[in-house]
Amino acid sequence: MTPELKTQALATLAGSNGSGNKDDFDKSEIEVLSYKTQVVAGTNYFFKLRMANMIFHARVYKDLKGNVSVSKVTGPKEESDEIQYIQ
């Protein structure tokens, strides 16, 4: 799941005219700063993450069979930004 998180974060930066260096993301660790959950037909996990010295929010979905997928990554954010539902 780590490569998918990094790929979506980099795409988010490119879409917002931000500067993102692929090498910075490839070499960076992902640090989970906080998270929330939402029970649906499975579970949505909402994470506040630090990647390549930037803050991102991500929604990860785990279905009832245990399959996990990255639904959306948004950012960059401020560290003080609260985690909210990501469409």
Phi, psi and omega per residue, in radians:
M1 nan -0.467 -3.128
T2 -0.993 -0.837 3.129
P3 -1.053 -0.650 3.136
E4 -1.169 -0.701 3.081
L5 -1.065 -0.795 -3.125
K6 -1.142 -0.724 3.134
T7 -1.094 -0.786 -3.141
Q8 -1.193 -0.639 3.103
A9 -1.118 -0.746 3.124
L10 -1.128 -0.716 3.104
A11 -1.133 -0.645 3.095
T12 -1.084 -0.757 3.112
L13 -1.098 -0.762 -3.127
A14 -1.113 -0.673 3.135
G15 -1.223 -0.422 -3.138
S16 -1.756 0.287 -3.119
N17 1.071 0.363 3.068
G18 -1.421 2.943 3.118
S19 -1.795 2.171 3.106
G20 -2.367 2.248 3.137
N21 -1.776 2.111 -3.101
K22 -0.993 -0.683 3.130
D23 -1.101 -0.676 3.098
D24 -1.052 -0.725 -3.136
F25 -1.242 -0.731 -3.126
D26 -1.066 -0.637 -3.083
K27 -1.520 -0.287 -3.025
S28 -1.422 2.651 3.012
E29 -1.541 2.750 3.032
I30 -1.816 2.144 3.116
E31 -1.913 2.138 3.084
V32 -1.448 2.073 -3.131
L33 -1.570 -0.657 3.081
S34 -2.900 2.942 3.114
Y35 -2.729 2.825 3.038
K36 -2.387 2.784 3.089
T37 -2.193 2.750 3.064
Q38 -2.459 2.141 3.119
V39 -1.487 2.171 3.069
V40 -2.275 -2.513 2.988
A41 -1.406 1.171 -2.960
G42 2.258 -2.646 3.134
T43 -2.415 2.301 2.942
N44 -1.625 2.313 3.039
Y45 -1.956 2.230 3.103
F46 -1.937 2.059 -3.058
F47 -1.977 2.525 2.873
K48 -1.817 2.099 -3.012
L49 -2.160 2.616 2.959
R50 -1.921 2.116 3.079
M51 -2.356 2.311 3.091
A52 0.868 0.758 3.110
N53 1.077 0.433 3.059
M54 -2.267 2.752 -3.132
I55 -1.793 2.336 3.086
F56 -2.305 2.703 2.987
H57 -1.955 2.468 -3.107
A58 -2.394 2.554 2.998
R59 -1.978 2.176 3.132
V60 -2.105 2.301 -3.103
Y61 -1.908 2.318 3.051
K62 -2.083 2.035 -3.107
D63 -1.411 3.101 -3.060
L64 -1.176 -0.306 3.089
K65 -1.573 -0.066 3.121
G66 1.656 0.040 3.091
N67 -1.270 2.373 -3.073
V68 -2.069 2.385 3.087
S69 -2.520 2.589 3.067
V70 -1.471 2.074 -3.107
S71 -1.502 -0.742 -3.051
K72 -2.859 2.538 3.012
V73 -2.242 2.309 3.102
T74 -2.190 2.683 3.106
G75 2.655 -3.052 -0.032
P76 -1.237 2.671 -3.105
K77 -2.098 2.992 2.996
E78 -1.541 2.591 3.119
E79 -1.073 -0.479 -3.131
S80 -1.404 -0.194 3.136
D81 -1.129 2.314 3.112
E82 -1.326 2.617 3.062
I83 -1.274 2.260 3.089
Q84 -2.304 2.927 3.117
Y85 -1.023 2.366 3.126
I86 -1.965 2.132 3.136
Q87 -1.384 nan nan
